[in-house]
Amino acid sequence: MNGILDLRRRLRLHVVGVGGPGMSAIATCLAQMGHEVSGSDIKSSELIERLVDLGIRVNIGHDSSVVHDCDAVTASTAIPHTNIELVEAEQSRVPVLNRAAMLASICAMSPSIGVAGTHGKTTTTSLLVRIFTEAGLDPNFVVGGELLDEGVGARWTGAEWTIVEADESDGTHLELPLSATILTNIDSDHLDHYGDLQGIINSFQKYVLGIDGPVVMCVDDPTIAGLIRPQQCVTYGFSDDAQFCCHSVESSNGFTSFAISKTDETSAVVDMAVQMSLRGRHNVLNVTAAIAMAVSWGIDPQVAVSAVAKFGGVGRRFEIIGEADGITFVDDYAHLPREIAAVMSAAKTSDDHWKRVVAVFQPNRYNRMAVMSHEYVNAFVDADVVVITDIYASGTQKIEGITGRLVVEAVLQAHPHAQVFWHAERDSLAEFVNQLVQPRDVCISMGCGDIEYLPQELVLLRSDGAAI
C-alpha cells in the first residue's frame, strides 16, 4: 500500500527499522500525534532510547507477532521485503506503507513546505524551522538531521504548518502533498534509482511543476536554470537577476555576514543585513533560500534575519567536536564531490587562522563509488592533506575491485603533487591520522558512515597522552 493513510483518528502503528534517523523521525511525529506506536531494530542506540522516552515500545530484534492488530506497518526502502515482520504483515493483510507514503500521510495533515535538492536540504530545512519558530508559528517538522537548537530531528505540535526534508533518493519528493518547496541544487547521485543524471533532472522538473504554491529555486545552479519554471517561481542566488540576491559576504571570528537584496513587484529593493554562525558560500545560499521562502509566506524579513542570527546549526554540518594540542577536530556529513568541495572552501577561506586543512574522507556505498569515484577529482583542491579510507557499505553489496583507492587514484591523476594518503583500515584510522595532524590544523572528517566517530577518537587519543 503506497496511498495516504488517514491519521486523523488514533491508530496502532508499527515502524520497522525504527532506529534509523529517517524512521525515528516518522515514529516521533506519529507518537506525538497521539497514535499507539511500536518499533523494532537490530540494536539499541541513543535514538531508540529517546523513542522509548516518548512512550514508543521498541523491540531489539525482529518478531513477526508485533504486527498483529496493527492498523498499518511502515518501513524504509533499506528494509528487505523478506523481513519477517513485513512478510507477516502482508500475510495478515495489514497495510504496509513505505517511508514516503507515511511521510506523505503526515504532510497531508496540514499545509506542508518541502526542501528538496541534492545538497543542503537538512541545513535549509532546519533554518526554515528556526525562522517559523521565531515568527511564533511553532511548526511541525521532519528533518534528516538533528537541529542543535531543538535537540531532535522531528516534532509534531499540531501547528498550522509542517516543514519537511523532501528526499529524492528513492523518489520520496514526488509522493509528498506539498504547498510549497525550495529546490537548492541538482547533482549526480542515487544513480541506482534514476539510471543517469537526466533521470534525476526529470524527477525534479516533475516535482516543481506539481506544486501550486511558492517554488523557491536557486538560479546559480546551471541545471536548475535549465528547468521550466513554474508560474509561482521565486529565485535566489548570487546572480544579479535573482529576486533574492545575496552578496557582500565577509567572515570574521567564525561568523559570516552578508546582505540580501530583495526586488519586489514594484522594482523597489529591500536590503537585509544577515549574520550567521555558519561558514561558507554554500551556507549563504542555504540561508537565502530559507529567508526567501519565509518572506514569500508573509514572515517579516527582520524576524527571519533575527532567527538566522540565533541559529545553532545542524548536527554533522561543520560541527566542531573538540580541540586538542592546538588542533581543531570537525565532523561533517559531506560525502558527494560538491559537498566536500564546499566544506573545504569554507575551511580554507575562514578567518580561524588554521594553518592547514586536513581532510579525512570515508566513501559511501559500493554502487555509488562504482559509477562516480572519478567525480571526486577536484573535491579536495582546498585541502592541504587528504586521507581516504575504505568504503562504508551502507547496506550495499561489495563489488570486486571497487574500493576507496579509486578516489585516491582519481585525485592523484589530476593533481600528482597533492598530499593524499590511502589508509583502508577504519579500525586504525585514528592512529594513522594522529600521526599526520599538527598544531593549528583543522582536521575535518567527512562521510555518512562511522567516520562520524573519528573526531572523538582523535580527541581521546590526544587527551590520553598519545599525541605525537
Order of alpha helices (4+ residues) and beta strands (2+ residues): beta-alpha-beta-alpha-beta-beta-alpha-beta-alpha-beta-alpha-beta-beta-beta-beta-alpha-alpha-beta-alpha-beta-beta-beta-beta-alpha-alpha-beta-beta-alpha-beta-alpha-beta-alpha-beta-alpha-beta-alpha
